[in-house]
Amino acid sequence: MKLAAEDALKQISKKDITEIKTVQTPHPKVIMVMSAVMILLNTEPEKKMNPQTQKREINFWEPAKKAMNGSDFLKNLLEYPSEDVDEKHIKKLAEFTGDESFNKDTLKGVSLVAANLAGWVLAM
């Protein structure tokens, strides 16, 4: 499992991370993958009012961009202790991993970086 996670991350360069974080309007599948990554990293989402629905919605994209700005983002993922994944993480991730498109093959058509990050999430 750890090897699969490492293999997925080794396919990603710092340049790839720069490209994904600078996209003005990321693909919804990229946001989905980054939300799952942020859950594993115990990152709190932003909670903002959606003016259209008048409901508070959680948003992991802004915290994800901040995390990707760190020079050690990929290193942190590589060194992530898989034994830290507990039932709480698994329950939160189910929303994403239960989506049939949350797999490397499907996501390759959207973003190779997102596909590899999804591979990392699934390996954890």
C-alpha positions as CSV (number, residue, x, y, z in Angstrom):
1,M,0.0,0.0,0.0
2,K,2.8,2.4,0.9
3,L,4.6,1.6,-2.4
4,A,1.5,2.4,-4.4
5,A,1.2,5.7,-2.6
6,E,4.9,6.5,-3.3
7,D,4.6,5.5,-6.9
8,A,1.6,7.8,-7.4
9,L,3.5,10.7,-5.9
10,K,6.7,10.1,-7.8
11,Q,4.7,10.9,-11.0
12,I,4.1,14.5,-9.8
13,S,6.6,17.3,-10.1
14,K,6.7,20.7,-8.3
15,K,5.9,22.2,-11.7
16,D,2.7,20.0,-11.9
17,I,1.7,21.3,-8.5
18,T,2.3,24.9,-9.6
19,E,0.1,24.3,-12.7
20,I,-2.8,22.8,-10.7
21,K,-2.8,25.5,-8.0
22,T,-2.8,28.4,-10.4
23,V,-5.8,27.4,-12.4
24,Q,-8.5,30.1,-12.0
25,T,-11.4,27.7,-12.2
26,P,-10.3,24.1,-11.5
27,H,-12.3,21.2,-12.8
28,P,-14.8,19.9,-10.2
29,K,-12.9,16.5,-10.2
30,V,-9.7,18.2,-9.3
31,I,-11.4,20.0,-6.4
32,M,-12.9,16.6,-5.4
33,V,-9.4,15.0,-5.3
34,M,-7.8,18.0,-3.5
35,S,-10.6,17.9,-0.9
36,A,-9.8,14.2,-0.2
37,V,-6.1,15.1,0.2
38,M,-7.0,17.9,2.6
39,I,-9.1,15.6,4.7
40,L,-6.1,13.2,5.1
41,L,-3.9,16.2,6.0
42,N,-6.5,17.2,8.7
43,T,-6.9,20.6,7.0
44,E,-10.0,22.6,8.0
45,P,-12.1,23.7,5.0
46,E,-13.4,27.2,4.6
47,K,-17.1,27.6,5.3
48,K,-18.8,30.2,3.2
49,M,-22.3,31.2,2.4
50,N,-23.4,30.3,-1.1
51,P,-25.3,33.3,-2.3
52,Q,-27.4,31.2,-4.7
53,T,-28.5,28.6,-2.1
54,Q,-28.2,30.7,1.0
55,K,-26.5,27.7,2.7
56,R,-23.1,27.5,4.3
57,E,-20.9,25.3,2.2
58,I,-17.5,23.8,2.9
59,N,-14.7,24.6,0.5
60,F,-11.3,22.8,0.5
61,W,-10.0,24.5,-2.6
62,E,-8.5,27.6,-0.9
63,P,-6.9,25.7,1.9
64,A,-5.6,23.2,-0.8
65,K,-4.0,26.1,-2.7
66,K,-2.3,27.3,0.5
67,A,-1.0,23.8,1.2
68,M,0.3,23.5,-2.3
69,N,2.2,26.8,-1.9
70,G,4.4,25.1,0.7
71,S,7.7,24.0,-0.8
72,D,7.3,20.7,1.1
73,F,3.8,19.7,0.0
74,L,4.9,16.6,-2.0
75,K,7.5,15.7,0.7
76,N,4.7,15.9,3.4
77,L,2.6,13.5,1.3
78,L,5.5,11.1,0.7
79,E,6.2,11.1,4.5
80,Y,2.5,10.9,5.5
81,P,2.1,8.1,8.1
82,S,-0.6,5.8,6.7
83,E,-1.2,4.5,10.2
84,D,-2.7,7.9,11.0
85,V,-5.6,7.1,8.8
86,D,-8.4,6.3,11.2
87,E,-12.2,5.7,11.0
88,K,-12.9,9.4,11.1
89,H,-10.8,9.9,8.0
90,I,-12.4,6.9,6.2
91,K,-15.9,8.2,6.9
92,K,-15.1,11.7,5.6
93,L,-13.4,10.2,2.6
94,A,-16.3,7.9,1.7
95,E,-18.1,10.8,0.0
96,F,-15.2,11.1,-2.5
97,T,-13.9,7.5,-2.7
98,G,-17.4,6.3,-3.2
99,D,-17.7,8.3,-6.4
100,E,-17.1,6.0,-9.4
101,S,-14.9,8.6,-11.1
102,F,-12.5,8.7,-8.1
103,N,-9.9,6.4,-9.7
104,K,-6.6,7.0,-11.6
105,D,-7.9,5.8,-15.0
106,T,-11.0,8.1,-15.1
107,L,-9.2,11.1,-13.7
108,K,-6.3,10.8,-16.2
109,G,-8.7,12.4,-18.7
110,V,-9.1,15.4,-16.4
111,S,-5.7,15.9,-14.9
112,L,-2.7,13.6,-14.5
113,V,-1.8,15.3,-11.3
114,A,-5.3,14.8,-9.9
115,A,-5.2,11.2,-11.0
116,N,-1.9,10.5,-9.2
117,L,-3.1,12.3,-6.1
118,A,-6.3,10.2,-6.1
119,G,-4.0,7.2,-6.4
120,W,-2.2,8.4,-3.3
121,V,-5.5,8.9,-1.4
122,L,-6.7,5.4,-2.3
123,A,-3.4,3.8,-1.3
124,M,-3.6,5.4,2.1
